[in-house]
């Protein structure tokens, strides 16, 4: 262990002692929170616990190197770090454990995530940015192992962009790109592909990132020998070590119980990353996990007696305590008093957090009991209502579930009764739901004026004799205008930069705007999306390009677990308005079909899913999205880049509205609903249907999420009394989603004279070639015959059976 003289900087010995003892106090408080937190789970006050015990001392060292403006993307055991930067108190720790829904009392997620998931607030209440250079910043944690890594890459890359792209106004976001992105991960989670993908990408990009690997030799109950080649992650990553001739990583190694060397190592890592803008990996070994992985199991079941004894002797807090005494910083007696004080402080914080959490719930319990006592004597079912009231009164520490369940069961017993005040109970239940439901369900999307759905439509306008051009030209010229007017906007992806994307929608733009703003990326979809999330969290406006819609499956976990939940899981305190650009529909082949919409749209709630039918509509979506705060996926029609469209004269002003359908043909016999490339087939078929006397109304969905906010489809069905959804996704995919929206949410069933129909692709992936497409996805003939069959059922005389 390093000596005291090597550790001290230019401060007095008394100040140094005070700093060390304050660190020890933080470690004690954090450890006691872990210990008491486990007990709270076992007593049932909390549902689950995953704690940071055994990692306290290295996190103290990390906190000392962490500067205002820096960012963390972490592992769900970093409670000591958050306490050390004064962004988490013991009371807040327990408020999180109890799932307090008050964002002021539980600032990590307002009870939406289990404890151990940390965040700082980037936004004011109106959704505007705080000055992120003046505060410590932590992106919101997620539980999926290694899921924090792709986002870390983008957080680090933002510093590079801010440093090198001078046109950006970075006042609230960066001080010349000096910020470092700090990541943490458990050693077992380094087995995940997301870890290796991020490590490789950061080495290529050369960004200021410091990644700490907390190594306690286990992943839940599984030893490192089953996790990592050679049981040593830094050894197998040694090929990433930079040298005089090759860029790469600086790799540092340190023992997790060695306070002095930890501080020196982290100071060195921070300085290298900040000054040289290179990634640094710190392998922190010989750590312990005193309580095992979580409250779901005990580590005595899988660790040997020898290992448990070793962990007792090498506990980082114990070794820190020994070092303090050995260096004359404090006596054993003084430390005992400090330890007792920490226990008292944490116990008081726990009690305060629990009582504060319970108080409003007890108030609701008292209100309901009073109502039940008032209505019971007036009801013919008074015996049953009294029993519910008595059972509720006996619950000393109720949940809202206990209370609402009691109220709703009692409500059944007074249905149809007409005594004065019989409506009181129903009104009280409605009031509770109005007040409480938003505590759990708000902020899936922006609730400010910058919500994407608030951006007003501006239609394209055209000069007389407007030129017909390839759709890609409209996209290209619109992107050109966007990048010129939004210096904070950038795009990156496979083949995006040098060749201007595979369909030339970015042709020539890299030469104009530079390799940082129009950038190529490796074949690594998860970290392409992760880059976008991190960049967006830091105030930039990234467009992450996934070459084909099929490839988005590589990144769907990051989109679903991280991007889609960012605004929700922070209760509106962080936003990541990333635009994911991709292309799909109607290309033949199993893995280039681009039509797995059902799977995507059911996993990305929290992200807009937009399906423009042509490139003018797509351009309008990009213009809209850059003015809003919600993330989105835009699926361009892969077979539309060479189709001719009229060139608008207001390209950079067009705004395609989000959540709004468009009626592109009126009719009175049946409503046909579709989107994307399939819509063009529907349009063509409608002309053939007209020839046999069937006048179809055609509606372009445009936006799958959100879907038809104005309920225009049901207005059409009220006129035609029939509906068919035509979709190239598998049966039960996007068509089922659309049908649910129309029938259950818009309540179109009341207007239907015929059963609603869906026409989809076959249940398998599409086969290759023109014939494969014809026999796999809805063709013009399929659509004609399906619509004709509906009309045959209505009027078999006018529409005799085809076959």
PARO-399433 format. One record per residue (C-alpha): x, y, z; residue in one letter. Coordinates in pm, whole numbers, padded with zeros to 5 digits, always signed. Layout:
<atoms>
XYZA;...
</atoms>
This chain:
<atoms>
+00000+00000+00000X;+00120+00349-00079X;+00263+00556+00205X;+00107+00868+00348X;+00388+01092+00225X;+00335+00980-00134X;-00037+01054-00117X;-00045+01401+00038X;-00079+01702-00187X;-00019+02064-00100X;-00263+02081+00189X;-00203+02084+00561X;-00191+01761+00754X;-00502+01861+00948X;-00696+01926+00629X;-00569+01599+00488X;-00682+01410+00800X;-01024+01571+00779X;-01058+01468+00414X;-00957+01110+00484X;-01193+01081+00780X;-01476+01228+00575X;-01408+00960+00312X;-01419+00694+00579X;-01746+00834+00711X;-01901+00816+00362X;-01780+00456+00329X;-01934+00374+00668X;-02267+00536+00583X;-02280+00359+00248X;-02201+00023+00406X;-02458+00070+00679X;-02718+00163+00415X;-02642-00167+00242X;-02672-00365+00563X;-02994-00202+00678X;-03128-00204+00324X;-03101-00581+00312X;-03293-00608+00638X;-03569-00384+00503X;-03613-00619+00209X;-03619-00925+00431X;-03884-00764+00655X;-04097-00686+00348X;-04084-00307+00362X;-03887-00307+00035X;-03937-00542-00258X;-03577-00606-00366X;-03230-00489-00288X;-02903-00475-00477X;-02633-00289-00292X;-02284-00145-00330X;-02117-00300-00028X;-01758-00406-00093X;-01703-00135-00358X;-01689+00168-00127X;-01322+00263-00135X;-01259+00259-00512X;-01574+00462-00559X;-01440+00723-00318X;-01128+00745-00533X;-01333+00777-00850X;-01538+01055-00695X;-01223+01253-00615X;-01121+01246-00980X;-01471+01320-01108X;-01516+01689-01200X;-01818+01908-01253X;-01929+01870-01612X;-01814+01507-01621X;-02060+01224-01681X;-02114+00883-01529X;-02270+00581-01700X;-02273+00319-01436X;-02334-00007-01271X;-02615-00041-01018X;-02379-00064-00721X;-02232+00288-00732X;-02410+00426-00427X;-02086+00526-00251X;-01977+00728-00553X;-02310+00910-00563X;-02284+00985-00192X;-01927+01109-00234X;-02029+01365-00499X;-02320+01474-00275X;-02588+01351-00512X;-02733+01084-00280X;-02817+01099+00089X;-02893+00808+00317X;-03254+00923+00340X;-03282+00931-00040X;-03124+00587-00054X;-03404+00443+00160X;-03670+00646-00021X;-03557+00466-00336X;-03569+00131-00161X;-03929+00197-00055X;-04022+00327-00404X;-04132+00671-00288X;-04304+00837-00585X;-04210+01190-00479X;-03928+01308-00709X;-03809+01557-00446X;-03766+01283-00186X;-03652+01012-00426X;-03465+01202-00701X;-03319+00893-00865X;-03641+00781-01035X;-03941+00876-00817X;-03984+00509-00730X;-03990+00386-01090X;-03671+00185-01060X;-03549-00036-00782X;-03282+00107-00555X;-02924+00119-00676X;-03012+00298-01002X;-02879+00651-01001X;-02927+00974-01197X;-02878+01348-01179X;-03125+01600-01315X;-03033+01759-01647X;-03361+01942-01705X;-03563+02215-01545X;-03932+02154-01483X;-04021+02307-01820X;-03789+02068-02002X;-03516+02321-02072X;-03155+02232-02007X;-02971+02313-01689X;-02609+02423-01715X;-02449+02079-01716X;-02097+02219-01687X;-02177+02346-01337X;-02291+02014-01192X;-02189+01652-01159X;-02377+01444-01414X;-02495+01085-01403X;-02694+00928-01685X;-02983+00715-01563X;-02883+00356-01481X;-03050+00050-01626X;-03041-00306-01493X;-02953-00507-01807X;-02591-00609-01763X;-02349-00405-01974X;-02644-00201-02102X;-02476+00114-01972X;-02177+00069-02203X;-02312+00186-02543X;-02444+00507-02388X;-02105+00566-02225X;-01946+00577-02569X;-02173+00861-02678X;-02122+01055-02355X;-01748+01045-02418X;-01776+01121-02788X;-01974+01436-02710X;-01661+01588-02555X;-01473+01522-02878X;-01749+01686-03082X;-01765+01988-02852X;-01387+02029-02868X;-01349+01998-03243X;-01673+02135-03394X;-01640+02503-03314X;-01973+02612-03463X;-02171+02454-03178X;-02294+02679-02898X;-02192+02460-02606X;-02252+02710-02325X;-02463+02479-02109X;-02303+02155-02218X;-01926+02167-02235X;-01612+02359-02151X;-01413+02301-02470X;-01470+01926-02450X;-01276+01890-02124X;-01537+01657-01973X;-01461+01291-01909X;-01720+01013-01928X;-01675+00765-01644X;-01817+00416-01678X;-01843+00136-01424X;-01918-00231-01474X;-01890-00555-01280X;-01624-00797-01396X;-01877-01067-01487X;-02070-00828-01709X;-01761-00779-01921X;-01860-01114-02074X;-02144-00936-02253X;-02105-00847-02619X;-02207-00489-02546X;-01893-00447-02337X;-01659-00567-02609X;-01840-00372-02879X;-01808-00053-02677X;-01446-00112-02583X;-01354-00160-02948X;-01554+00142-03065X;-01402+00373-02802X;-01055+00260-02904X;-01133+00344-03265X;-01293+00680-03188X;-01030+00780-02925X;-01267+00951-02683X;-01217+01068-02321X;-01365+00771-02139X;-01258+00602-01817X;-01408+00261-01757X;-01377+00099-01412X;-01418-00276-01382X;-01519-00374-01027X;-01371-00723-00997X;-01492-00937-00705X;-01433-01266-00897X;-01803-01356-00919X;-02106-01293-01136X;-02394-01372-00902X;-02281-01724-00800X;-02061-01797-01101X;-01686-01770-01057X;-01462-01578-01296X;-01319-01902-01437X;-01656-01950-01608X;-01677-01586-01712X;-01344-01467-01849X;-01055-01622-02038X;-00754-01643-01804X;-00987-01513-01529X;-00841-01168-01596X;-01018-00909-01807X;-00731-00659-01822X;-00490-00928-01938X;-00707-01037-02228X;-00762-00670-02321X;-00390-00597-02310X;-00382-00586-02689X;-00571-00257-02664X;-00281-00099-02474X;-00155+00202-02667X;+00210+00249-02751X;+00428+00501-02933X;+00315+00378-03272X;-00047+00279-03215X;-00350+00445-03064X;-00549+00249-02812X;-00618+00242-02440X;-00422+00326-02133X;-00476+00024-01907X;-00427+00064-01532X;-00453-00194-01257X;-00510-00140-00884X;-00627-00331-00576X;-00977-00239-00462X;-00879-00211-00096X;-00573+00013-00149X;-00703+00362-00068X;-00387+00556-00145X;-00305+00382-00472X;-00667+00401-00579X;-00666+00778-00542X;-00343+00811-00737X;-00466+00575-01010X;-00792+00759-01058X;-00623+01098-01066X;-00389+00965-01334X;-00675+00816-01536X;-00879+01135-01525X;-00584+01348-01633X;-00498+01120-01928X;-00857+01108-02052X;-00912+01481-02016X;-00584+01607-02155X;-00511+01350-02424X;-00870+01254-02514X;-00800+00882-02505X;-00989+00600-02333X;-00857+00453-02008X;-00944+00118-01853X;-00899+00063-01479X;-00912-00295-01361X;-00996-00278-00989X;-00928-00625-00850X;-00947-00799-00511X;-01286-00654-00428X;-01547-00830-00216X;-01924-00856-00199X;-02000-00894+00174X;-02370-00970+00137X;-02359-01161-00187X;-02518-01055-00512X;-02857-00938-00385X;-03131-01005-00131X;-03245-01300-00342X;-02965-01522-00213X;-02675-01570+00025X;-02315-01600-00097X;-02243-01862+00166X;-02411-02107-00070X;-02146-02073-00339X;-01828-01940-00176X;-01585-02163+00008X;-01492-02106+00371X;-01144-02000+00256X;-01289-01743+00016X;-01523-01605+00281X;-01232-01568+00524X;-01028-01395+00255X;-01312-01155+00190X;-01337-01071+00558X;-00966-00990+00572X;-00965-00793+00245X;-01287-00599+00291X;-01203-00254+00154X;-01353-00070+00450X;-01158-00286+00693X;-00831-00227+00507X;-00905+00145+00485X;-00958+00152+00861X;-00626-00023+00920X;-00447+00225+00692X;-00595+00521+00881X;-00464+00389+01213X;-00125+00286+01072X;-00067+00637+00936X;-00168+00813+01255X;-00471+00982+01107X;-00704+00864+01382X;-00703+00630+01679X;-00908+00315+01713X;-01123+00487+01974X;-01194+00782+01744X;-01292+00549+01462X;-01524+00353+01691X;-01707+00674+01774X;-01723+00765+01406X;-01865+00421+01326X;-02129+00451+01598X;-02229+00795+01470X;-02263+00659+01115X;-02491+00380+01237X;-02710+00630+01422X;-02726+00859+01120X;-02829+00583+00884X;-03084+00440+01126X;-03242+00784+01162X;-03243+00833+00785X;-03413+00498+00739X;-03685+00578+00991X;-03744+00923+00845X;-03765+00787+00490X;-04012+00516+00592X;-04238+00749+00789X;-04232+01006+00509X;-04318+00738+00256X;-04602+00600+00466X;-04762+00929+00569X;-04964+01010+00251X;-05070+00647+00217X;-05196+00639+00575X;-05389+00957+00502X;-05564+00785+00210X;-05635+00485+00434X;-05797+00711+00693X;-06007+00885+00426X;-06138+00556+00289X;-06217+00413+00632X;-06419+00726+00707X;-06614+00692+00380X;-06684+00323+00441X;-06809+00398+00790X;-07048+00658+00646X;-07195+00445+00369X;-07210+00105+00543X;-07515+00179+00764X;-07708+00302+00459X;-07642-00003+00242X;-07828-00331+00231X;-07483-00492+00212X;-07356-00323+00528X;-07217-00649+00669X;-06980-00695+00376X;-06876-00329+00368X;-06810-00332+00744X;-06589-00639+00701X;-06383-00465+00432X;-06349-00159+00654X;-06242-00365+00954X;-05982-00557+00756X;-05841-00234+00614X;-05826-00076+00961X;-05611-00363+01085X;-05336-00300+00829X;-05071-00099+01012X;-04849-00027+00715X;-05076-00034+00411X;-04987-00008+00046X;-05195+00184-00205X;-05285-00153-00351X;-05439-00251-00015X;-05642+00069-00006X;-05764+00080-00367X;-05844-00290-00370X;-06061-00243-00061X;-06238+00058-00208X;-06311-00108-00541X;-06445-00424-00376X;-06669-00213-00152X;-06800-00025-00455X;-06952-00345-00591X;-07180-00372-00288X;-07352-00036-00345X;-07412-00068-00719X;-07773+00029-00789X;-07835+00169-00441X;-07974+00523-00427X;-07909+00649-00076X;-07775+01001-00040X;-07399+01005-00084X;-07376+00667-00255X;-07162+00830-00527X;-06902+00945-00274X;-06701+00623-00287X;-06681+00614-00667X;-06577+00978-00676X;-06309+00914-00416X;-06170+00620-00617X;-06163+00830-00934X;-05984+01107-00749X;-05718+00869-00620X;-05654+00735-00969X;-05635+01087-01115X;-05381+01182-00851X;-05182+00860-00821X;-05175+00705-01169X;-04948+00983-01310X;-04697+00904-01036X;-04640+00575-01216X;-04730+00652-01577X;-04628+01010-01662X;-04340+01125-01882X;-04327+00835-02123X;-04301+01121-02372X;-04226+01488-02324X;-04504+01680-02150X;-04364+02021-02241X;-04421+02248-02538X;-04134+02064-02708X;-04327+01739-02735X;-04294+01610-03090X;-04671+01597-03126X;-04695+01973-03063X;-04491+02064-03371X;-04742+02199-03622X;-04767+02068-03976X;-04624+02267-04264X;-04712+02114-04598X;-04475+02107-04893X;-04531+02374-05155X;-04429+02361-05519X;-04340+02595-05799X;-04536+02569-06120X;-04370+02300-06326X;-04172+02169-06025X;-03907+01922-06136X;-03955+01550-06082X;-03648+01414-05905X;-03538+01092-05738X;-03669+01075-05383X;-03312+01056-05252X;-03243+01406-05390X;-03521+01547-05173X;-03371+01374-04869X;-03018+01487-04953X;-03110+01851-05007X;-03323+01853-04693X;-03037+01708-04485X;-02809+01972-04633X;-03043+02244-04512X;-03073+02080-04170X;-02701+02052-04109X;-02653+02411-04222X;-02913+02545-03980X;-02845+02305-03690X;-02470+02298-03611X;-02544+02066-03317X;-02685+01804-03557X;-02468+01514-03677X;-02522+01177-03843X;-02323+00856-03828X;-02362+00494-03932X;-02245+00224-04168X;-02153+00379-04508X;-02302+00708-04392X;-01998+00931-04437X;-01767+00888-04734X;-02018+00750-04983X;-02315+00943-04844X;-02513+00632-04734X;-02594+00330-04947X;-02882+00511-05116X;-02704+00846-05153X;-02934+01039-04923X;-02627+01210-04775X;-02432+01242-05098X;-02153+01499-05076X;-02236+01614-04725X;-01924+01481-04554X;-01707+01697-04776X;-01920+01996-04683X;-01967+01941-04309X;-01666+01730-04211X;-01596+01378-04092X;-01715+01439-03735X;-02063+01553-03835X;-02117+01317-04130X;-01937+01010-04006X;-01880+00650-04095X;-01912+00391-03819X;-01815+00029-03786X;-02057-00259-03816X;-02183-00230-03458X;-02549-00134-03438X;-02582-00143-03058X;-02309+00113-03005X;-02425+00325-03298X;-02750+00368-03107X;-02554+00403-02781X;-02348+00684-02933X;-02670+00859-03020X;-02814+00824-02671X;-02502+00962-02505X;-02468+01250-02751X;-02834+01340-02708X;-02805+01336-02329X;-02539+01604-02365X;-02745+01843-02575X;-02640+01743-02926X;-02888+01635-03193X;-02760+01305-03331X;-02904+01099-03615X;-02791+00738-03575X;-02822+00549-03901X;-02896+00177-03901X;-02843+00066-04258X;-03147-00161-04283X;-03444-00212-04058X;-03348-00578-04012X;-03022-00471-03848X;-03207-00273-03584X;-03260-00603-03405X;-02894-00589-03303X;-02976-00269-03115X;-03332-00336-03005X;-03230-00410-02646X;-03058-00073-02614X;-03348+00106-02783X;-03605-00071-02565X;-03431-00078-02227X;-03240+00250-02244X;-03360+00498-02506X;-03733+00427-02476X;-03730+00457-02097X;-03490+00750-02044X;-03754+01021-02002X;-03989+00788-01815X;-03743+00640-01568X;-03613+00986-01475X;-03967+01128-01451X;-03879+01392-01706X;-03541+01490-01559X;-03336+01367-01855X;-03408+01351-02226X;-03238+01184-02520X;-03406+01309-02840X;-03215+01072-03065X;-03330+01018-03423X;-03268+00668-03557X;-03270+00666-03935X;-03322+00337-04114X;-03482+00190-04425X;-03701-00110-04492X;-04004-00262-04670X;-04037-00477-04978X;-03675-00580-05036X;-03668-00952-05103X;-03499-01201-04875X;-03522-01335-04523X;-03275-01087-04373X;-03335-00786-04591X;-03713-00776-04577X;-03734-00490-04330X;-04087-00561-04214X;-04065-00689-03856X;-04267-00391-03738X;-04482-00576-03487X;-04183-00688-03286X;-04030-00342-03291X;-04335-00132-03209X;-04420-00348-02908X;-04071-00298-02762X;-04012+00074-02819X;-04295+00252-02639X;-04140+00584-02544X;-03993+00625-02895X;-04190+00758-03192X;-04208+00502-03475X;-04259+00680-03806X;-04328+00516-04143X;-04334+00779-04420X;-04460+00665-04760X;-04216+00880-04959X;-03906+01091-04912X;-04088+01423-04893X;-04280+01290-04595X;-03956+01155-04447X;-03783+01491-04490X;-04072+01656-04309X;-04037+01412-04022X;-03668+01495-03978X;-03750+01865-03973X;-04018+01807-03710X;-03802+01583-03492X;-03515+01831-03470X;-03754+02077-03306X;-03890+01829-03051X;-03769+01643-02745X;-03884+01285-02805X;-03666+01014-02963X;-03783+00855-03286X;-03721+00585-03544X;-03781+00688-03906X;-03824+00398-04150X;-03766+00519-04505X;-03907+00316-04794X;-03616+00121-04934X;-03765+00100-05281X;-03851+00470-05290X;-03513+00637-05332X;-03524+00621-05712X;-03896+00689-05748X;-03977+01034-05880X;-04125+01301-05656X;-04190+01670-05717X;-03921+01891-05564X;-04076+02120-05299X;-03969+02484-05286X;-03983+02491-04903X;-03772+02187-04816X;-03624+02307-04487X;-03965+02433-04367X;-04176+02120-04429X;-04307+01964-04109X;-04476+01624-04124X;-04700+01599-03815X;-04643+01315-03571X;-04938+01104-03462X;-05153+01225-03752X;-05284+01008-04036X;-05348+01133-04388X;-05643+01047-04610X;-05494+01022-04957X;-05808+00905-05136X;-06170+00948-05036X;-06434+00682-05086X;-06753+00545-04934X;-06741+00164-04961X;-06447+00059-04739X;-06161+00217-04546X;-05817+00079-04638X;-05544+00148-04384X;-05174+00097-04461X;-04832+00265-04460X;-04490+00271-04622X;-04421+00086-04944X;-04733-00129-04917X;-04943+00186-04936X;-04831+00242-05296X;-04967-00102-05386X;-05292-00015-05211X;-05315+00307-05414X;-05261+00118-05738X;-05516-00148-05644X;-05776+00113-05550X;-05789+00218-05915X;-05862-00140-06018X;-06129-00165-05750X;-06286+00154-05880X;-06318-00012-06219X;-06554-00276-06070X;-06754-00023-05873X;-06575-00036-05535X;-06482+00312-05413X;-06226+00270-05133X;-06103+00536-04893X;-05726+00510-04833X;-05557+00626-04515X;-05182+00650-04467X;-05096+00576-04105X;-04764+00773-04129X;-04699+00735-03755X;-04733+00401-03574X;-04626+00546-03239X;-04812+00761-03153X;-05110+00643-03356X;-05385+00861-03503X;-05417+01104-03214X;-05708+01283-03382X;-05901+00957-03436X;-05946+01029-03804X;-05968+00661-03896X;-06285+00606-03696X;-06435+00909-03868X;-06370+00736-04200X;-06519+00409-04077X;-06829+00593-03959X;-06878+00681-04327X;-06775+00354-04497X;-06880+00106-04222X;-06598-00129-04323X;-06223-00141-04263X;-05926-00344-04385X;-05568-00312-04265X;-05303-00404-04520X;-04957-00468-04379X;-04645-00653-04494X;-04563-00762-04138X;-04644-01113-04014X;-04998-01198-03899X;-05066-01058-03556X;-04787-00804-03591X;-04839-00439-03679X;-05184-00517-03819X;-05301-00645-03481X;-05163-00332-03315X;-05342-00107-03565X;-05664-00303-03527X;-05648-00275-03149X;-05603+00101-03175X;-05899+00134-03411X;-06141-00107-03246X;-06064-00072-02875X;-05932+00282-02842X;-06128+00454-03116X;-06429+00224-03057X;-06491+00181-03428X;-06686-00142-03370X;-07005+00060-03328X;-06986+00171-03692X;-06896-00159-03854X;-07139-00344-04078X;-06876-00603-04172X;-06610-00779-03967X;-06282-00582-03963X;-06019-00747-04180X;-05644-00765-04183X;-05431-00863-04481X;-05073-00942-04390X;-04765-01124-04505X;-04728-01495-04447X;-04609-01607-04101X;-04256-01673-04225X;-03982-01434-04327X;-04014-01339-04695X;-03845-01562-04949X;-03588-01428-05194X;-03662-01295-05542X;-03964-01144-05713X;-04164-01462-05681X;-04056-01497-05318X;-04193-01150-05252X;-04514-01224-05441X;-04585-01538-05242X;-04471-01392-04907X;-04621-01045-04888X;-04953-00889-04990X;-04967-00835-05365X;-05199-00610-05564X;-05408-00917-05649X;-05425-01020-05282X;-05553-00677-05188X;-05806-00667-05473X;-05947-01009-05391X;-05961-00945-05015X;-06152-00620-05062X;-06374-00776-05327X;-06457-01064-05088X;-06575-00813-04826X;-06800-00648-05083X;-06923-00989-05198X;-07043-01057-04842X;-07224-00721-04847X;-07378-00754-05192X;-07323-01093-05358X;-07544-00996-05650X;-07329-00700-05754X;-07005-00872-05656X;-07035-01242-05743X;-06772-01474-05598X;-06438-01461-05779X;-06320-01816-05714X;
</atoms>
